[in-house]
């Protein structure tokens, strides 16, 4: 612990250092810091494994029911890493694979020769293999010089090696994974959102090819939008069935003082379910420009200690006050 605190202090001091140095020195530092990042990931994986082993041993000694052995481990790691228990469990699973079944890959990670992303990719691409075959692929990857490959090349080589090691298992995993196809959305900076589709490879490529072909035709016919803009707009139009992407009906659940709804100079942030905060002015603009119907769904007011109307409140903060358009 003392050593780690000293390392953290040294890094903080290095950040604050203003002594002029040559650019070649800075590039060398960047390369070394990248190796340090990988080595830190390896150490964190080792600590996670040892913590899990210790927790399981304590639970066994305490005669914990077999069905609950291991419970709480991911939650504690998640708190330490400031991530969700789900993400912590995934990290722990990756750490176990590296520690027990991919020792050569882990060794390169611990010395900083292999990046954390490449190591995670090796884990993902070999997860259908049993321990013996996984270790064989592990040795093969290291012998092939995976540490010198970029992420895309490393993933491709690992995928091919894993397929050759157990073709039937690879196909079986693929058929099982297709049951998990799904669509997701998450917030992105600058009032944007990232819509993703986790699809069978042929479907994913077919969707992209169709959008690309349509965009190429539109550009050739003189459409002033960029190819990426056309593809994005076409995706929205085909999924929603609307004539134009901007006509999408959006429900905005607004939590703001009442005067913010009628005073253009004081519009507080709105909230879009599944996205989060949205600037009040932009929320108002979306509602006004939408061609769909607009209505109030709920309106609750509370007392205010200051002049003017009180804040709009409701029993369910996520659905208290809404405008739809």
C-alpha positions, 0 to 999 in steps of 0.5 A: 500500500505504501509503495502504491501511495508513493507511486501515486504521489510521484505521478501527481508530481510529474503532472505538475512538473513544468521543466522544459524537456525535448519532445523525444523525451515526452514521447518516451514518457508516453510509451512508458506510461502506456506500459505502466497502464497495462502493468497496473491493469495486471496488478489490479487483476491479481488483487481482484483474484486474491481478494475473491479467493480470500472472500471465498475461503472466509465464507467456507470457514463460516459455513456459508450455504454453497448457493451463496458462496461468492456473493458480495465479491463483485459488489465490493470490487465495484465499490473500490473501482467505482463501477457497477457490480455487473461491470465488476463481475465482468472484470473479475471474470476476465481476471480469472481467465487471464490468471488461470487459463491465459498465463502467457498473455497475462505475463505480457500484460504484467510487464506492459508488453501487451495492452489491456484492450488486447488482453481483454480481446484474447479473453473474449475470443477464446471463451468457448475453449476448455482450459487445455485448448485455451492455454495452447492458443495462449502459447500460439498467440505469444509465439506469433508476436501478438504484442506487436500487433494492433488491436484489430490485427490481434483480434483477428489472429486470436479469433482465427486461432480460437476457431481452429482450436475448436471449430465445433465449440466456436460454432456452438457459441455463435449459435447461442450468442445469436439468441442475445441479439438486442438494441441499446441506447446510451447518452453521448456528449453534446446532446447526442445519443448512441444507438447500437444493434448487437446483431448476427454478423450477416444482418449487421453488415447487410444493414450497414451496406443498405444504408451506405448504398442509399447514402452513395446514391443520395450524394451522387444525386446532389444531396447536400448532406454528408454521407454519414448524415444521410446514413444516420437520417435514413436509419431513423426514417426507416426504423420509425416510418417517418418521412423525415428524421426530424419529425420523430415524436419525443416524450420529454419529462420536464422537472423545472420551475413553472416559470421556466416553462413560460419564460424563455430567459429561464429554462432549466434542464429537461430530462429524456427517459433513457438519456438524462439531462437535456438543455431546456432551450433544446428541449423546447426547440425539439417540442416546437419543431416536432410535427407530432401531437403535443400535450400535457400528461401531468402537472403538479405544483408545490409551494414556493418560498420565493416569488413566482410559481413553485417547482413542478413536482410529482410522486415519481420523479422520473415521470412527474411532469411531461410534455410529449410531441 
